[in-house]
Amino acid sequence: MRIISGMRPTGRLHIGHYFGVIRNWVKLQDQHETFFFIADWHALTTAYRKVSELKQNIREVMIDWITLGLDPEKSTLFIQSRVKDHAELHLLLSMITPKSWLEWNPTYKDMKYNLLKIQDLEVQFRGGLRDAVREFMGMIPYKVEDFERFEERLLEDLSETFISALFEGEIEPELLKRLNVSKREFYETDTYGFLGYPVLQAADILIYRGEGVPVGEDQLPHIELTREIARRFNSLYGDMFPEPQAILTETPRLPGTDGRKMSKSFGNAIFFSDTEEHLEGKVMKMFTDPQKLRKNDPGRPEICPVFSYHRIFTEKEKTSQIEEDCRSGKLGCVDCKRMLLTNLEAFLKPFREKRKEVERNIDKVEKVFLEGSERARSIAEETMERVRDLMNLR
């Protein structure tokens, strides 16, 4: 099976990237034909103001990919922007993709409103409007074939109108100040590229006639949209693209050191490049059960970020004992963190040493991605030759 996947370059990789993505890629490259790319164009959908960081971020990802086991002898490793055919196919696919498919993409608004820190406000708008929408639907002099879908469409459109009106100053202007967001921020995230990035994602997959895409459940709508676009192209112009299958990956829950999602922007990530001293500082400051204030207080491991790490980095028998001792109050948080630090350091140390070696040979790493981009380009060009023929673009 030919498998395609990519990652946006946001800088050094943390252990969340490894357990969420890279570990599975390393397994897949031993069983399938694999293409993995650094999605630098995708990075511009939300970080187009930060292009000064892009080159260094790409470099860090290249180093970490090799460090963590992606093998150029087994996988084609490349950089998206070095294969310009992605952009041409994206343009052509955008011509046949209905705008409604993108607007109804469930992750589009979630991402947009999360960036603007107004996710909760949008939910409040929808909840407050639901009764009024149902009353309105009862007044419509036409038969509604799908009541629930029509209701959701109205709520979607009305909540979007309310959010837009809020940013235009037509609804309680002081609210934006309390939310600490601005009209400029709203329109800077409301770009064509941000709306249309699933089409570029589809082009990334289809240009290599990808058959499988490893994703988490949150990415399933993107794969289904890619399948829809492939079907539409094939029905319009002839059989060209396979409909890629999602390869669901189970990933362990690995929160950041503060219990939130691990993210560079939150400052709660543990990186493969962290020194032993940095690692100790991060582990010893990790959040724990807020009700366990003293060593002898009984703890709740199920809500403790430290215990989430023990499940991954500590032997199963010892993890069971840690859980028991935490619940009984026999084990204090400092000692619990010290045990985790020992196990986490044992896991990270080989990667840290290998990373230093890879970084010393950066020219070799860049050559790997240059040659990988050339291999990817040769396949992409074959695809585009066929696409142009089918669309009479000769």
Beta strands, then each sheet from edge to edge (+ up, - down):
strand 1: 2-7
strand 2: 33-38
strand 3: 75-79
strand 4: 212-215
strand 5: 245-248
sheet 1: 1+ 2+ 3+
sheet 2: 4+ 5+
end
